[in-house]
Amino acid sequence: MNPLGISDLMEWFRPLGRRPATDDRELMSRMLFLATGLSVLPLRRFGAVPPFGVTLDSHGENLHIYFPLEQDPDARWRELIDATTNHLERRIASEDVGVLAIAAELESDDRQGGLGIHLETRTSSLFVIYPYKGTRENRRLGECSKANGLFVAPLLAAKKQ
């Protein structure tokens, strides 16, 4: 079952990997583009972005997307985050992962929603937030801003080299 049409999106993004990334900054930039683009489909379809993870290898190729909602449609948000984190940790342990992202809908204390994207390479990390604009039925992403801290504890940087 593929309710989000992820396999179609993977084919659309595959051309990005035709030119190897030269450094962590390029890996991070490529991943931010991918994670943001992948977030738009569920945002348009459901008005929300359930947690998911994305990896590229150290050359910025070999895209891997993990949407835990596909395996467990009834899971709660925290269970989806945990499943995503666990999946990425297993992937890091067994594959060449050069950059990863975890994307998920976030909500502030004042009920303001947005998309959070946690990005990591082996040497750097970044957490960005895109506030939502519009109503739940017609949401879109606002301007990206860097957030303090990280969404989850470092995964890739914690890997022993």
C-alpha positions as YAML, in Angstrom:
chain: A
units: angstrom
residues:
- id: 1
  name: MET
  ca: [0.00, 0.00, 0.00]
- id: 2
  name: ASN
  ca: [1.35, 3.40, -0.96]
- id: 3
  name: PRO
  ca: [-1.28, 6.01, -0.01]
- id: 4
  name: LEU
  ca: [1.08, 8.97, -0.40]
- id: 5
  name: GLY
  ca: [2.43, 8.03, -3.86]
- id: 6
  name: ILE
  ca: [6.00, 8.05, -2.54]
- id: 7
  name: SER
  ca: [7.41, 5.76, -5.23]
- id: 8
  name: ASP
  ca: [6.30, 8.26, -7.88]
- id: 9
  name: LEU
  ca: [8.03, 11.06, -5.97]
- id: 10
  name: MET
  ca: [11.23, 9.05, -5.70]
- id: 11
  name: GLU
  ca: [11.40, 8.83, -9.49]
- id: 12
  name: TRP
  ca: [10.83, 12.57, -9.78]
- id: 13
  name: PHE
  ca: [13.72, 13.36, -7.39]
- id: 14
  name: ARG
  ca: [16.17, 10.77, -8.76]
- id: 15
  name: PRO
  ca: [17.83, 13.18, -11.27]
- id: 16
  name: LEU
  ca: [19.27, 15.17, -8.34]
- id: 17
  name: GLY
  ca: [21.66, 12.32, -7.65]
- id: 18
  name: ARG
  ca: [23.24, 12.37, -11.09]
- id: 19
  name: ARG
  ca: [25.90, 14.87, -9.99]
- id: 20
  name: PRO
  ca: [27.76, 13.88, -6.82]
- id: 21
  name: ALA
  ca: [27.67, 16.34, -3.95]
- id: 22
  name: THR
  ca: [31.08, 17.84, -3.24]
- id: 23
  name: ASP
  ca: [30.77, 18.76, 0.46]
- id: 24
  name: ASP
  ca: [28.48, 18.75, 3.50]
- id: 25
  name: ARG
  ca: [27.00, 22.12, 2.58]
- id: 26
  name: GLU
  ca: [25.85, 20.78, -0.78]
- id: 27
  name: LEU
  ca: [24.53, 17.60, 0.87]
- id: 28
  name: MET
  ca: [22.59, 19.71, 3.37]
- id: 29
  name: SER
  ca: [21.20, 21.95, 0.62]
- id: 30
  name: ARG
  ca: [20.15, 18.98, -1.50]
- id: 31
  name: MET
  ca: [18.47, 17.33, 1.47]
- id: 32
  name: LEU
  ca: [16.60, 20.47, 2.49]
- id: 33
  name: PHE
  ca: [15.23, 20.71, -1.05]
- id: 34
  name: LEU
  ca: [14.19, 17.04, -1.01]
- id: 35
  name: ALA
  ca: [12.63, 17.02, 2.45]
- id: 36
  name: THR
  ca: [10.71, 20.22, 1.77]
- id: 37
  name: GLY
  ca: [9.46, 18.92, -1.57]
- id: 38
  name: LEU
  ca: [8.44, 15.59, -0.06]
- id: 39
  name: SER
  ca: [6.52, 17.42, 2.67]
- id: 40
  name: VAL
  ca: [4.31, 19.24, 0.20]
- id: 41
  name: LEU
  ca: [2.43, 16.12, -0.98]
- id: 42
  name: PRO
  ca: [0.99, 15.10, 2.42]
- id: 43
  name: LEU
  ca: [0.46, 18.77, 3.29]
- id: 44
  name: ARG
  ca: [-1.72, 19.23, 0.19]
- id: 45
  name: ARG
  ca: [-3.42, 15.86, 0.56]
- id: 46
  name: PHE
  ca: [-4.08, 15.80, 4.32]
- id: 47
  name: GLY
  ca: [-3.44, 19.36, 5.49]
- id: 48
  name: ALA
  ca: [-0.67, 17.97, 7.72]
- id: 49
  name: VAL
  ca: [2.79, 16.40, 7.48]
- id: 50
  name: PRO
  ca: [3.17, 13.14, 9.38]
- id: 51
  name: PRO
  ca: [6.74, 12.35, 10.49]
- id: 52
  name: PHE
  ca: [9.04, 10.79, 7.90]
- id: 53
  name: GLY
  ca: [12.74, 10.32, 7.24]
- id: 54
  name: VAL
  ca: [14.96, 10.71, 4.18]
- id: 55
  name: THR
  ca: [18.58, 9.73, 3.54]
- id: 56
  name: LEU
  ca: [21.13, 10.23, 0.79]
- id: 57
  name: ASP
  ca: [24.54, 8.57, 0.63]
- id: 58
  name: SER
  ca: [27.80, 10.50, 1.05]
- id: 59
  name: HIS
  ca: [27.74, 11.47, -2.65]
- id: 60
  name: GLY
  ca: [24.21, 12.87, -2.43]
- id: 61
  name: GLU
  ca: [22.82, 9.90, -4.34]
- id: 62
  name: ASN
  ca: [20.74, 6.82, -3.51]
- id: 63
  name: LEU
  ca: [17.62, 8.45, -2.14]
- id: 64
  name: HIS
  ca: [15.80, 6.47, 0.57]
- id: 65
  name: ILE
  ca: [12.47, 7.65, 2.00]
- id: 66
  name: TYR
  ca: [10.73, 6.15, 5.01]
- id: 67
  name: PHE
  ca: [7.10, 7.04, 5.79]
- id: 68
  name: PRO
  ca: [6.14, 5.03, 8.87]
- id: 69
  name: LEU
  ca: [2.50, 6.04, 8.43]
- id: 70
  name: GLU
  ca: [2.36, 3.63, 5.49]
- id: 71
  name: GLN
  ca: [3.15, 0.70, 7.82]
- id: 72
  name: ASP
  ca: [0.95, 1.87, 10.70]
- id: 73
  name: PRO
  ca: [-1.85, 4.27, 9.66]
- id: 74
  name: ASP
  ca: [-3.22, 4.37, 13.23]
- id: 75
  name: ALA
  ca: [0.07, 5.29, 14.92]
- id: 76
  name: ARG
  ca: [0.29, 8.41, 17.04]
- id: 77
  name: TRP
  ca: [2.71, 11.24, 16.27]
- id: 78
  name: ARG
  ca: [5.29, 10.17, 18.90]
- id: 79
  name: GLU
  ca: [5.17, 6.56, 17.65]
- id: 80
  name: LEU
  ca: [5.83, 7.80, 14.11]
- id: 81
  name: ILE
  ca: [8.79, 9.89, 15.29]
- id: 82
  name: ASP
  ca: [10.20, 6.91, 17.20]
- id: 83
  name: ALA
  ca: [9.70, 4.58, 14.22]
- id: 84
  name: THR
  ca: [11.43, 7.09, 11.93]
- id: 85
  name: THR
  ca: [14.36, 7.58, 14.31]
- id: 86
  name: ASN
  ca: [14.77, 3.83, 14.82]
- id: 87
  name: HIS
  ca: [14.66, 3.19, 11.07]
- id: 88
  name: LEU
  ca: [17.29, 5.86, 10.42]
- id: 89
  name: GLU
  ca: [19.55, 4.51, 13.16]
- id: 90
  name: ARG
  ca: [19.40, 1.02, 11.57]
- id: 91
  name: ARG
  ca: [20.12, 2.54, 8.17]
- id: 92
  name: ILE
  ca: [23.10, 4.50, 9.47]
- id: 93
  name: ALA
  ca: [24.51, 1.31, 11.01]
- id: 94
  name: SER
  ca: [24.28, -0.68, 7.78]
- id: 95
  name: GLU
  ca: [24.47, 1.78, 4.87]
- id: 96
  name: ASP
  ca: [26.53, 4.71, 3.59]
- id: 97
  name: VAL
  ca: [24.45, 7.65, 4.83]
- id: 98
  name: GLY
  ca: [25.91, 11.08, 4.10]
- id: 99
  name: VAL
  ca: [22.92, 13.21, 5.06]
- id: 100
  name: LEU
  ca: [19.57, 12.60, 6.68]
- id: 101
  name: ALA
  ca: [16.40, 14.52, 7.38]
- id: 102
  name: ILE
  ca: [13.45, 14.01, 9.67]
- id: 103
  name: ALA
  ca: [10.43, 16.08, 8.76]
- id: 104
  name: ALA
  ca: [7.24, 16.46, 10.77]
- id: 105
  name: GLU
  ca: [4.43, 18.79, 11.56]
- id: 106
  name: LEU
  ca: [5.02, 20.84, 14.71]
- id: 107
  name: GLU
  ca: [2.69, 22.92, 16.81]
- id: 108
  name: SER
  ca: [3.61, 25.69, 19.23]
- id: 109
  name: ASP
  ca: [1.96, 26.44, 22.57]
- id: 110
  name: ASP
  ca: [-0.19, 29.06, 20.88]
- id: 111
  name: ARG
  ca: [-1.47, 26.40, 18.41]
- id: 112
  name: GLN
  ca: [0.53, 27.85, 15.51]
- id: 113
  name: GLY
  ca: [1.47, 24.98, 13.17]
- id: 114
  name: GLY
  ca: [4.40, 24.50, 10.90]
- id: 115
  name: LEU
  ca: [6.79, 22.03, 9.30]
- id: 116
  name: GLY
  ca: [10.00, 21.19, 11.15]
- id: 117
  name: ILE
  ca: [12.94, 19.65, 9.29]
- id: 118
  name: HIS
  ca: [15.91, 18.23, 11.20]
- id: 119
  name: LEU
  ca: [18.97, 17.87, 8.90]
- id: 120
  name: GLU
  ca: [22.27, 16.15, 9.67]
- id: 121
  name: THR
  ca: [25.57, 15.27, 8.08]
- id: 122
  name: ARG
  ca: [28.48, 13.71, 9.95]
- id: 123
  name: THR
  ca: [29.91, 17.15, 10.72]
- id: 124
  name: SER
  ca: [26.93, 19.49, 10.99]
- id: 125
  name: SER
  ca: [23.27, 19.70, 11.87]
- id: 126
  name: LEU
  ca: [20.46, 22.14, 11.30]
- id: 127
  name: PHE
  ca: [16.84, 22.48, 12.36]
- id: 128
  name: VAL
  ca: [14.55, 24.67, 10.25]
- id: 129
  name: ILE
  ca: [10.89, 25.56, 10.55]
- id: 130
  name: TYR
  ca: [8.44, 26.57, 7.85]
- id: 131
  name: PRO
  ca: [5.32, 28.13, 9.42]
- id: 132
  name: TYR
  ca: [2.03, 27.15, 7.82]
- id: 133
  name: LYS
  ca: [0.04, 29.77, 5.98]
- id: 134
  name: GLY
  ca: [-3.63, 29.51, 5.11]
- id: 135
  name: THR
  ca: [-6.37, 27.34, 6.54]
- id: 136
  name: ARG
  ca: [-6.04, 23.60, 7.22]
- id: 137
  name: GLU
  ca: [-7.88, 22.86, 3.97]
- id: 138
  name: ASN
  ca: [-5.57, 25.15, 1.98]
- id: 139
  name: ARG
  ca: [-2.23, 25.12, 3.80]
- id: 140
  name: ARG
  ca: [1.08, 26.09, 2.26]
- id: 141
  name: LEU
  ca: [4.56, 26.65, 3.61]
- id: 142
  name: GLY
  ca: [5.75, 30.09, 4.70]
- id: 143
  name: GLU
  ca: [9.33, 31.37, 4.77]
- id: 144
  name: CYS
  ca: [11.96, 29.04, 6.20]
- id: 145
  name: SER
  ca: [13.76, 30.08, 9.37]
- id: 146
  name: LYS
  ca: [16.55, 28.44, 11.35]
- id: 147
  name: ALA
  ca: [15.53, 27.20, 14.79]
- id: 148
  name: ASN
  ca: [17.67, 26.86, 17.89]
- id: 149
  name: GLY
  ca: [18.61, 23.34, 18.93]
- id: 150
  name: LEU
  ca: [17.64, 20.13, 17.20]
- id: 151
  name: PHE
  ca: [14.42, 18.20, 16.78]
- id: 152
  name: VAL
  ca: [15.94, 14.88, 17.89]
- id: 153
  name: ALA
  ca: [19.30, 13.92, 19.36]
- id: 154
  name: PRO
  ca: [22.06, 13.66, 16.73]
- id: 155
  name: LEU
  ca: [21.93, 10.36, 14.84]
- id: 156
  name: LEU
  ca: [24.50, 10.57, 12.09]
- id: 157
  name: ALA
  ca: [27.15, 12.50, 14.00]
- id: 158
  name: ALA
  ca: [26.89, 9.92, 16.79]
- id: 159
  name: LYS
  ca: [27.97, 7.11, 14.43]
- id: 160
  name: LYS
  ca: [31.47, 5.88, 15.19]
- id: 161
  name: GLN
  ca: [33.74, 6.33, 12.19]
...
